[in-house]
C-alpha cells in the first residue's frame, strides 16, 4: 500500500475478551480473523496492511 494507512484492533486477552482481530484500511474496509492464542505475538510482527486470503471481509459493514 502506498499513500494510505491501516490499523489493527485485537483482544487484550485472547479467549477472555474476545477472539477476533480486525484490520482496516484508509477506505474503511474491515477484515477479520481469529489469530489464535498467539495473537499478541502475531500482531507485534505486523508492519504492512496486506491481508492475505485467510482474512475475511467483516460482515458487519
N, C-alpha and C positions, 0 to 999 in steps of 0.2 A: 504494500500500500504506500502510495506517495501522496502527501498533501491532505492527510486525514488524521483520524485518531481512533483508537479503540480503548475500551475499558472492560474490566473483568470484575464480576461480583461472585463471591463464593461463600459457603457456610463457614462460620467461625469454628464450629466443631462438627465435622462431618459425622452424620448419623444422629446427632443430638439436635442441632439447629437447622438441619436440612441436609440434602444430599446433592442437589443440583447446583452446578456452576453456570454462569451466564457470561457471554461476551457480547459486546455491542459495538457497532462501527459508527462513523460520523453521519451516516444516513439513517441511523435509528434501527437498523436491522439487528434483532436479538437472536442469538443462538444459545442452545442449552446442551449440557452434557453432564453425566454423572462421572466425575473424575476418580471416585473411589476413596479409600482410606488415606491415600497419599495426596489428597487434594492440595494441601498447602505446599508440598514439595513440587508438585506439577506446576502450580500457579507461579511459584517463585522463579521458575525457569522460563516463563513466557516472556518474550521480548518483542514479538510481532503479532499483529492481528492477521491471522492466516488460518481460518477454520478449515480443517480437513473434512472429509465426508462423514466422519464419526460424530460431528457436531450437527444438531438438528435445529432448524428454524423454530423458534418458540411459537407455540400455537396461540398464545395469548397476545397477539399483536393486533 
